[in-house]
């Protein structure tokens, strides 16, 4: 016991020395500060004095990208540019569009002073809306040039105008890519883009770029916002199926909870401690799926993600993932079956769970707060890495603990418990193999689709992980279902846990020989006792004869 306390104290000093608690405190402060924000952008893309990036002979700003379905109804041309339109208008139902609201361009004072006060058009900014499959139509590739903006040499044949972005128009589809031009007047430092709505008539992944070609506009800033909408609401196309999925999963957890509750009521006198942990995971899963459904439903209705609901959904998701992994770990260790407590490793188990919760929560917040296309691939890899490493730690520890638990049960000849854990091990092995295969598919999917052209299938990747977790939970519920004979799987004092987890090996010959020696010794004792008994009977018979 003193050794465990000494290890705990040394480990705690190591954590403090490495700044672990300071970092944890910083994460908590950042998390709590998020509550000061009422809502964050979703399909409403906000621009706050952001600058343009040079590329080739052009300057561009990425305004957003989303998967959009074609409109089921067409927008009234008379209302297309009307400022009276709003996200709450009922006439928008069934329509898909990108709307420009309060877009303001600001050029530098030095750039404005170079222009003539009487000149009307002294600077051009273009908004380019392009479907990803038509991306090759932007730029001079079809003119065998690497330029993006039209040059005097390229304009000689009349294929483009000097100072404008080169767009190769298809006669059969003249509105894609689509450009919207905004001009500066005289020496004005600001210009406002006309409020207008661009209807989407073809299903696809759309990109929005703001671009200019005049080098004198270098240093220009953009502010305002654009609103993207699908026919059924503001939820992006690649996320829309997840709302239905989360609704169905919440009903599935509810159904599992009802069945588990009926088992609980029927055998409430025979409930063991492990059953309460399973109940907690079912409850957390039900709340998690319900919160994600309502978060997506609100997102779909308003175009924004309220901070409160999003934080609760992310937190419940992180808590449920953490508790689920801890449940698998303690079950694999034989908690409640071959050992009454976790003993000295309790702190290590809780520390691993805490670390997983912190990193999982951080990843969830970054992925779900802000515009849906804000998180770059490199940033996501950086955030996913610690979560993946901790998942690997859980997997290694779980199977190591399962191996040790199976060895203990085999040595004690607890065949019912041994069969139970063997089925549990096989189920987990299958789930791990499926996970590895799915990770391979996910890597292939992301590598083969860098521009999200397969956005309509992207929802199945996160859906699979939720479905797999639910299936594993069902397996645990079946294997450890409440019954009128809980002692067959529960810990028994007669077979107390007196074996250290480091001192057991299923392939160890010493353990096998020890077991065989114990069996032989037991047989000899029985034989001796039988001989003594028969010898006593013979002596009694001789006494009677005398």
C-alpha positions in Angstrom: 0.0 0.0 0.0 2.9 2.3 0.8 4.4 1.5 -2.5 1.3 2.6 -4.3 1.1 5.8 -2.4 4.8 6.6 -3.1 4.2 5.9 -6.8 1.1 8.2 -6.7 3.1 11.0 -5.1 6.0 10.7 -7.5 3.7 10.6 -10.5 1.9 13.7 -9.2 5.1 15.6 -8.9 6.1 14.6 -12.4 2.8 16.0 -13.7 3.2 19.3 -11.9 6.8 19.6 -13.0 5.9 19.0 -16.7 3.2 21.7 -16.5 0.3 19.2 -17.0 -2.0 20.9 -14.5 -1.2 24.4 -15.9 -2.1 23.2 -19.4 -5.3 21.6 -18.1 -6.2 24.8 -16.3 -5.6 26.8 -19.5 -7.9 24.4 -21.5 -10.7 24.8 -18.9 -10.4 28.6 -19.0 -10.7 28.6 -22.8 -13.7 26.2 -22.5 -15.5 28.4 -20.0 -14.8 31.5 -22.0 -16.7 30.0 -24.9 -20.0 30.5 -22.9 -19.5 34.3 -23.4 -20.3 33.8 -27.1 -24.0 33.5 -27.9 -23.6 31.8 -31.3 -21.1 31.0 -34.0 -21.3 30.8 -37.7 -22.4 27.8 -39.6 -23.7 28.3 -43.2 -23.5 32.0 -42.5 -19.9 32.9 -43.4 -18.6 36.0 -41.6 -15.7 38.1 -43.0 -14.1 40.6 -40.6 -11.5 42.8 -42.3 -9.7 39.9 -43.9 -6.9 40.3 -46.5 -6.4 38.8 -49.9 -3.7 36.4 -50.9 -1.6 36.7 -54.1 -1.6 33.8 -56.6 -0.1 34.0 -60.0 -1.0 37.5 -61.3 -4.2 37.7 -59.2 -5.2 38.3 -55.6 -7.9 36.1 -54.0 -9.9 35.5 -50.8 -11.6 32.2 -50.2 -15.2 33.1 -49.2 -16.4 29.5 -48.4 -17.3 26.1 -49.9 -20.3 23.9 -49.3 -22.2 21.1 -50.9 -25.5 22.5 -52.3 -28.5 20.7 -53.8 -30.4 22.2 -56.7 -33.4 24.4 -56.0 -36.7 22.7 -56.0 -38.4 26.0 -56.5 -37.0 29.0 -58.5 -36.4 32.4 -56.9 -38.7 35.2 -58.1 -36.5 37.5 -60.2 -38.2 40.6 -58.8 -37.2 39.5 -55.3 -33.8 38.2 -56.2 -32.0 41.5 -55.4 -34.5 42.8 -52.9 -33.1 43.7 -49.4 -36.3 42.7 -47.8 -35.4 39.0 -48.1 -34.3 37.4 -44.8 -33.4 33.9 -43.6 -36.8 33.6 -41.8 -38.9 34.3 -44.9 -41.2 31.3 -45.7 -40.8 31.9 -49.5 -37.3 30.6 -49.3 -38.4 27.0 -48.6 -37.4 24.7 -51.4 -34.8 27.1 -52.7 -31.0 26.8 -52.8 -28.9 29.9 -53.0 -25.8 31.9 -52.0 -26.7 35.4 -50.7 -24.3 38.3 -50.4 -25.1 40.6 -47.4 -23.3 43.8 -46.5 -20.1 42.9 -48.3 -17.7 45.9 -48.0 -14.3 46.2 -49.7 -11.7 48.7 -48.3 -8.6 49.7 -50.2 -5.7 51.6 -48.8 -5.6 55.3 -48.7 -2.5 55.4 -50.8 -4.3 53.3 -53.5 -7.3 55.6 -53.5 -5.2 58.8 -53.8 -3.7 57.6 -57.1 -7.1 57.6 -58.8 -9.0 60.5 -60.5 -11.9 61.9 -58.6 -14.0 62.3 -61.7 -13.4 58.7 -62.9 -16.3 56.3 -62.3 -14.6 52.9 -62.2 -11.2 53.0 -60.5 -10.9 49.5 -59.2 -12.6 46.1 -59.8 -13.3 43.3 -57.4 -15.0 40.1 -58.7 -17.0 37.4 -56.8 -16.5 34.1 -58.5 -18.9 31.2 -57.8 -17.7 27.9 -59.3 -18.7 24.3 -59.0 -15.7 22.2 -58.2 -16.0 20.1 -61.3 -15.7 23.3 -63.4 -12.6 24.6 -61.6 -10.5 24.3 -64.8 -12.7 26.9 -66.4 -11.1 29.6 -64.2 -7.7 30.9 -65.4 -5.9 30.7 -68.7 -5.3 27.0 -68.9 -7.5 26.7 -72.0 -5.4 29.5 -73.5 -2.2 27.6 -72.7 -1.3 30.2 -70.1 -0.6 30.0 -66.3 -2.2 33.4 -65.8 -5.4 33.8 -63.9 -6.1 37.4 -64.8 -6.3 38.5 -68.4 -3.2 40.2 -69.8 -2.9 42.5 -72.9 -1.4 39.6 -74.9 -4.3 37.2 -74.0 -6.9 39.8 -74.8 -5.8 40.3 -78.4 -8.1 37.5 -79.7 -11.0 38.8 -77.7 -11.2 35.8 -75.3 -11.0 37.9 -72.2 -10.8 41.5 -71.0 -7.7 43.1 -69.4 -8.0 43.4 -65.6 -10.7 40.7 -65.3 -10.4 37.1 -64.1 -10.2 34.7 -67.1 -13.3 32.5 -67.2 -14.0 30.0 -70.0 -17.7 30.2 -70.6 -19.5 27.1 -71.8 -22.2 28.0 -74.4 -24.4 25.2 -73.0 -24.0 26.5 -69.4 -23.2 30.2 -69.5 -23.9 30.8 -65.8 -21.3 28.5 -64.4 -18.8 29.7 -63.3 -20.6 32.9 -62.4 -19.0 36.3 -61.7 -20.4 39.3 -59.9 -18.4 42.6 -60.4 -18.1 45.4 -57.9 -16.3 48.7 -58.8 -14.7 51.5 -56.7 -15.8 55.0 -57.6 -13.3 57.9 -57.9 -11.1 58.2 -54.8 -13.5 56.3 -52.5 -11.7 54.0 -50.1 -14.8 51.8 -49.7 -17.3 50.2 -51.9 -20.3 48.0 -51.1 -21.3 45.0 -53.0 -25.0 45.0 -54.2 -27.2 42.9 -52.0 -28.2 39.9 -54.1 -29.1 36.3 -54.1 -27.5 33.8 -56.5 -29.8 30.7 -57.2 -28.2 27.3 -57.3 -29.8 25.2 -60.1 -27.3 22.3 -60.2 -26.4 20.0 -57.3 -22.6 20.1 -56.6 -19.8 21.3 -54.3 -19.5 25.1 -54.8 -16.6 27.4 -54.0 -16.7 31.1 -53.6 -13.7 33.4 -54.3 -13.4 37.2 -54.2 -10.6 38.2 -56.6 -9.0 41.3 -58.1 -6.3 41.7 -60.7 -5.1 45.3 -60.2 -1.8 45.4 -58.2 -2.6 48.9 -57.0 -5.4 47.4 -54.9 -2.8 45.4 -52.8 -3.7 45.6 -49.1 -7.5 45.6 -49.7 -9.6 44.2 -46.9 -13.1 42.5 -47.0 -15.9 42.4 -44.4 -19.5 41.3 -44.4 -21.1 37.9 -44.8 -22.6 35.4 -47.2 -25.5 33.1 -46.4 -25.6 29.6 -48.0 -28.8 27.6 -48.1 -30.1 24.2 -49.3 -33.7 23.5 -50.3 -34.5 21.9 -47.0 -32.7 24.5 -44.8 -29.3 26.0 -43.9 -27.6 22.7 -43.0 -24.7 22.0 -45.4 -25.3 19.2 -47.9 -22.7 16.9 -46.5 -24.1 17.3 -43.0 -27.9 17.1 -43.8 -28.1 13.3 -43.7 -26.5 13.3 -40.2 -29.6 15.0 -38.7 -31.8 12.1 -39.7 -29.1 9.7 -38.6 -28.8 11.3 -35.1 -32.6 11.2 -34.8 -32.7 7.5 -35.6 -29.8 6.8 -33.2 -31.5 8.6 -30.4 -34.5 6.4 -30.9 -32.3 3.3 -31.0 -30.7 4.3 -27.6 -34.1 5.0 -26.2 -35.2 1.5 -27.3 -32.1 -0.1 -25.7 -32.7 1.9 -22.6 -36.3 0.7 -22.3 -35.2 -3.0 -22.7 -32.4 -2.5 -20.2 -34.8 -0.8 -17.7 -37.3 -3.7 -18.0 -34.4 -6.1 -17.2 -33.4 -3.9 -14.3 -36.9 -3.9 -12.8 -37.3 -7.7 -13.3 -34.1 -8.5 -11.5 -33.6 -5.5 -9.3 -32.6 -7.6 -6.3 -29.8 -9.3 -8.2 -28.2 -6.1 -9.7 -24.4 -5.9 -9.5 -22.2 -2.8 -9.7 -21.3 -3.3 -13.3 -24.9 -2.9 -14.3 -25.0 0.7 -13.1 -22.0 1.6 -15.3 -23.7 0.1 -18.3 -26.9 2.1 -17.5 -24.8 5.3 -17.3 -23.3 4.7 -20.8 -26.8 4.1 -22.3 -28.1 7.3 -20.7 -25.1 9.3 -22.0 -25.5 7.9 -25.5 -29.2 8.7 -25.5 -28.5 12.3 -24.4 -25.6 12.7 -26.9 -27.6 11.6 -29.9 -30.6 13.8 -28.9 -28.4 16.9 -28.4 -26.7 16.4 -31.7 -30.1 16.0 -33.4 -31.5 19.2 -31.9 -28.2 21.1 -32.6 -28.4 20.1 -36.3 -32.1 20.9 -36.4 -31.5 24.4 -35.0 -28.5 24.8 -37.4 -30.8 23.8 -40.3 -33.5 26.3 -39.3 -31.3 29.4 -38.5 -28.0 28.9 -40.3 -26.1 29.5 -37.0 -24.9 27.2 -34.3 -26.0 28.4 -30.8 -23.0 28.1 -28.5 -25.0 26.6 -25.6 -26.4 23.6 -27.5 -23.2 23.0 -29.4 -21.1 23.0 -26.2 -23.5 20.6 -24.5 -23.5 18.3 -27.5 -19.7 18.3 -27.8 -19.3 17.8 -24.0 -21.8 14.9 -23.8 -20.1 13.3 -26.8 -16.7 13.6 -25.1 -18.0 12.3 -21.8 -19.8 9.4 -23.4 -16.7 8.4 -25.5 -14.6 8.6 -22.3 -17.0 6.6 -20.1 -17.5 4.0 -22.9 -13.7 3.4 -23.1 -13.3 3.3 -19.4 -16.2 0.8 -19.2 -14.5 -1.5 -21.8 -11.2 -1.2 -19.8 -12.6 -2.0 -16.4 -14.7 -4.9 -17.8 -11.6 -6.3 -19.5 -9.7 -6.1 -16.2 -12.4 -8.3 -14.6 -13.9 -5.7 -12.4 -16.7 -7.2 -10.5 -15.9 -10.7 -11.9 -12.4 -11.7 -10.8 -11.5 -8.6 -8.7 -13.8 -6.5 -6.4 -11.8 -3.3 -7.0 -9.1 -2.0 -9.4 -6.7 -1.5 -6.6 -3.5 0.5 -7.2 -4.2 1.1 -10.9 -7.3 3.2 -10.3 -5.4 6.4 -10.5 -3.8 5.4 -13.9 -7.2 4.5 -15.3 -8.7 7.8 -14.3 -5.7 9.7 -15.6 -6.0 8.1 -19.0 -9.7 8.8 -19.0 -9.2 12.5 -18.0 -6.5 13.0 -20.8 -8.8 11.4 -23.4 -11.7 13.7 -22.3 -9.6 16.9 -22.5 -8.3 16.1 -26.0 -11.6 14.8 -27.3 -13.4 17.9 -26.0 -10.8 20.2 -27.6 -11.1 18.4 -31.0 -14.9 18.5 -30.8 -15.0 22.2 -30.1 -12.6 23.1 -32.9 -14.5 20.9 -35.4 -18.0 22.2 -34.5 -17.5 25.9 -33.7 -17.1 28.3 -36.5 -17.8 28.0 -40.2 -17.9 24.4 -41.5 -14.9 25.0 -43.8 -12.7 26.8 -41.4 -10.7 23.8 -40.2 -7.8 22.9 -42.6 -6.6 19.4 -43.1 -3.3 20.0 -41.5 -4.9 21.5 -38.4 -7.3 18.6 -38.1 -4.5 16.0 -38.3 -2.6 17.9 -35.5 -5.7 17.7 -33.3 -6.7 14.1 -34.2 -3.2 12.8 -33.4 -3.4 12.9 -29.6 -6.9 11.4 -29.6 -5.7 8.6 -31.9 -2.7 7.9 -29.7 -4.9 7.7 -26.6 -7.3 5.4 -28.4 -4.4 3.1 -29.2 -3.4 3.1 -25.5 -6.9 2.1 -24.6 -6.9 -0.8 -27.2 -3.5 -2.1 -26.1 -4.5 -1.9 -22.4 -7.9 -3.5 -23.0 -6.5 -6.5 -24.8 -3.6 -6.9 -22.4 -6.1 -6.9 -19.5 -8.4 -9.4 -21.3 -5.5 -11.8 -21.8 -4.7 -11.6 -18.1 -8.3 -12.0 -17.1 -8.7 -15.1 -19.3 -5.6 -16.6 -17.7 -6.9 -16.1 -14.2 -10.3 -17.6 -15.1 -8.6 -20.6 -16.8 -6.3 -21.3 -13.8 -9.3 -21.1 -11.4 -11.3 -23.3 -13.8 -14.2 -20.8 -13.8 -15.5 -22.1 -17.1 -18.7 -20.1 -17.2 -16.8 -16.8 -16.7 -14.1 -18.0 -19.1 -16.7 -18.6 -21.8 -18.2 -15.2 -21.2 -14.9 -13.3 -21.5 -13.9 -15.4 -24.6 -17.1 -14.2 -26.4 -16.4 -10.7 -25.2 -12.8 -10.8 -26.5 -14.0 -12.2 -29.9 -16.5 -9.4 -30.2 -13.9 -6.7 -29.4 -11.4 -8.3 -31.8 -14.0 -8.1 -34.6 -14.8 -4.4 -33.7 -11.1 -3.5 -33.8 -10.6 -5.2 -37.2 -13.6 -3.3 -38.5 -12.2 -0.1 -37.1 -8.8 -0.6 -38.8 -10.5 -1.4 -42.1 -12.7 1.7 -41.8 -9.7 3.9 -40.9 -8.0 2.6 -44.1 -11.2 3.5 -46.1 -11.4 6.9 -44.5 -7.7 7.7 -45.4 -8.4 6.5 -48.9 -11.6 8.5 -49.2 -9.9 11.8 -48.0 -6.8 11.2 -50.2 -8.9 10.4 -53.3 -11.3 13.4 -52.7 -9.3 16.4 -51.6 -11.8 18.9 -53.0 -14.9 17.2 -51.5 -16.4 16.2 -54.8 -17.9 13.1 -53.0 -19.5 15.3 -50.4 -22.9 13.4 -50.6 -21.2 10.3 -49.2 -19.1 12.0 -46.5 -21.7 11.6 -43.8 -21.2 7.8 -43.6 -17.7 8.2 -42.1 -18.7 9.8 -38.8 -21.9 7.8 -38.8 -20.0 4.5 -38.8 -18.2 5.2 -35.6 -21.4 6.0 -33.7 -23.0 2.9 -35.1 -20.0 0.7 -34.1 -20.0 2.1 -30.5 -23.8 1.3 -30.3 -23.3 -2.3 -31.5 -20.4 -2.9 -29.0 -22.7 -1.5 -26.2 -25.5 -3.9 -27.3 -23.0 -6.8 -27.0 -22.0 -5.8 -23.5 -25.7 -5.5 -22.5 -26.4 -9.0 -23.8 -23.3 -10.6 -22.2 -23.8 -8.9 -18.8 -27.6 -8.8 -18.9 -29.3 -8.8 -15.4 -30.5 -12.3 -14.4 -31.8 -14.2 -11.4 -28.4 -15.8 -11.0 -25.9 -13.0 -11.0 -23.3 -14.9 -8.9 -22.3 -17.0 -11.9 -20.6 -13.9 -13.4 -20.0 -11.8 -10.2 -16.9 -11.7 -8.0 -16.8 -14.4 -5.3 -14.8 -14.2 -2.1 -14.0 -17.9 -2.4 -12.0 -17.2 -5.6 -10.6 -13.9 -4.4 -8.1 -12.0 -6.6 -4.8 -12.9 -5.1 -2.8 -12.9 -8.3 -0.8 -9.9 -9.4 -1.6 -8.8 -13.0 2.1 -8.8 -13.9 2.8 -12.4 -12.7 0.5 -14.3 -15.1 1.2 -15.7 -18.5 -1.1 -18.1 -20.3 1.9 -19.7 -22.1 4.0 -19.9 -19.0 5.1 -23.5 -18.3 5.5 -22.8 -14.6 1.9 -22.0 -14.2 0.8 -25.1 -16.1 3.2 -27.3 -14.0 2.0 -25.6 -10.8 -1.6 -26.4 -11.8 -0.7 -30.0 -12.6 1.2 -30.4 -9.4 -1.7 -29.0 -7.4 -4.0 -31.5 -9.1 -1.7 -34.4 -8.5 -1.3 -33.4 -4.9 -5.1 -33.2 -4.5 -5.5 -36.7 -6.0 -2.8 -38.1 -3.7 -4.5 -36.6 -0.6 -7.9 -38.0 -1.7 -6.2 -41.5 -2.2 -4.5 -41.4 1.2 -7.8 -40.3 2.8 -9.6 -43.2 1.1 -6.9 -45.7 2.2 -7.1 -44.4 5.8 -10.9 -44.7 5.7 -10.8 -48.3 4.4 -8.0 -49.2 6.9 -10.2 -47.9 9.7 -13.1 -49.9 8.5 -11.0 -53.1 8.4 -9.8 -52.6 11.9 -13.3 -52.1 13.2 -14.3 -55.4 11.5 -11.5 -57.2 13.1 -12.5 -55.9 16.5 -16.0 -57.1 16.0 -14.8 -60.6 15.1 -12.7 -60.7 18.3 
